[in-house]
Amino acid sequence: MTIMEKVRHALKSKKEGSIVSARSLERIASRGAIDQTLSRLARAGEIIRISRGMYVVPVRGKFGSYPPSPEKVVRAYSKAKRKRIVPHGAVAANRLGLTTQQPIRQVYLTPGQPGRLELGTNPVEVRHAPEWQTILPNQPAGEAIRAMAYMGKERGKESAVKIRRVLGPAEWAKIKRARSRLPEWVVKAVEEAERVA
């Protein structure tokens, strides 16, 4: 079996959104040989280069191939890079009914270095954000905090009141427990929402 065949065989077992790199395949051959093979496969359209040295396998359907779901790619990228990456507050605000605006661009937040993932015609932007906007990843309470950040200080109380009605008591309690990590205006909005019947 050639290196190309071995790499293709390894790619077949990858789940949608999984990150492929020379490092993840180094048991097959030398790093340099794997790098070259991955570059050739990307040029041939068999894999998609999302950032330097990182690739994903496209999803194959009846009408051709297309990039995997951005959420799955970002989750895998976050794990591979060992950095927290969460959806932008605009997405959370829409999900929680605070706004009817649907975000067009794929934007995520990280307390670390910003970046960009190339996913076909819809690239993913990873923006730097303050630590507090990225806490409680993959939890409704964290989404609620990001939604409030997006809606802003002026609409803090109004947003908190709506969020409290939508979130269950357990998730609302998580926001209250995170008060020491939140800016004063968010804490105040949460306290005011508690006083609303």
Residue, then its C-alpha position, 0 to 999 in steps of 0.5 A: m500500500t502506498i502512503m497515499e492509499k494508507v492516508r485515504h484509508a485512514l480518512k474513511s474512518k473520520k467522523e464529520g468535522s474531524i480535524v486531520s493533520a500530519r501529526s494525527l497520521e504520523r503512524i503511517a509515515s514521516r511527517g514530511a511525507i504525510d504533509q505532502t500527501l495531505s497537500r496533494l489531496a487538498r489540491a485534488g479536492e479530496i480534503i479541505r484545508i481549513s487552516r495551516g496544517m489542518y484539514v477536514v474531510p468533505v461530506r459526500g452526498k448525492f449531489g457532490s461533496y460539501p464542507p462539514s457542519p461549521e459547529k462540528v469543525v469548530r468543536a474539533y478545532s477547539k479540542a485539537k488546539r486546546k482552547r475554548i471557542v464558543p458561538h457568538g452572542a448574536v447566535a445565542a440572542n436569536r436562540l433565546g428570542l431576544t432578537t429576530q436577526q439571524p447571523i449571516r456570518q459564522v463567528y465564534l469567540t475565544p479568550g485566546q488568539p483570533g483566527r479563521l477557518e476556511l470552510g468553502t464559501n462560508p469561512v468561520e471567523v474566531r474572534h478574541a473576546p474577554e474571558w467572561q464572554t466565553i465561560l460555561p461553554n456548551q451550556p444554556a447559562g453560557e449562551a445566556i451570558r453571551a446573549m446579554a453581552y451581545m444585547g449590551k448594557e443598555r438592554g441588560k435588565e430587559s435581556a435578563v428578564k427575558i432570559r430568566r423566563v426562558l432558562g430553567p431554574a438550574e441554568w439561571a442558578k449557574i449564572k448567579r454562581a458565576r457572578s464573580r466572573l461577570p462585569e458589574w452591569v451583568v450582575k446588576a441586570v441579573e439581580e434586577a431580573e430576580r426582583v421582577a415577578 
